[in-house]
Amino acid sequence: MKILVVDDEELLVKGIKFNLQNDGYEVVTGTNGREAIELAHDPSIRLIVLDVMMPEIDGMEACRRIREFSDVPIIMLTARAQDMDKLLGFEQGADDYLTKPFNILELKSRIRALLRRTGGLESARSRITVGKLTVDTQERNVYKDGVPVELTAREFDVVELLIRNPNRVYSRENLLDLIWGYEYRSDIRTVDVHIRRIREKLETVPAEPEYFMTKWGVGYYFKA
């Protein structure tokens, strides 16, 4: 499934592309509104992530022009949070709006929701089962042996990220950036506390985990 991501911030585009590719999407990228319009003509594009403030043609105008020939879902990205900006985006044909800086997991969640709504994603993909654990990413519920387990929002975000990327090791810094954002970089212990709580809730023997593993000196991963 192909997603178009257009933003003039190179590092942001690379980060979004990297994370979406890890979820199995094919990602095409652009850096300005003119490229967005040209690339959107590809009939295999299923969703567009479009920045508002871009050179040549801004995101609002690009969105309006894309709507002249395509009805694929469009998520607008902006550094401005004013309601009027959002209303203008919706008037130009946007389906959703996300204010920078944002959590990459929130973007991915909105992408899945829009794809489900438009028939671009099988609803079954929202439910992941590994061993005794089942994670419903749409309802944001986790079950152990069929019994629901209460997790905080951050704990669920960590679980979803790790279970969607089995056997991939994330450093504490990676997890802080992806789940909490850069402003939490100084509080590295936050990750350890959340992993400990997740193990207490989801592992049969927290001291001898089966799923949420430690790669000593590196970070944490979900053992498939």
Secondary structure, DSSP 8 states (H G I E B T S, - for coil): -EEEEE-S-HHHHHHHHHHHHHTT-EEEEESSHHHHHHHTT-TTEEEEEEESS-SSS-HHHHHHHHTTT----EEEEES---HHHHHHHHHTT-SEEEESS--HHHHHHHHHHHHHHTT-S-GGGGEEEETTEEEETTTTEEEETTEEE---HHHHHHHHHHHHSTT--EEHHHHIIIII-GGGTT-THHHHHHHHHHHHHH-SSTTS-SSEEEETTTEEEE--
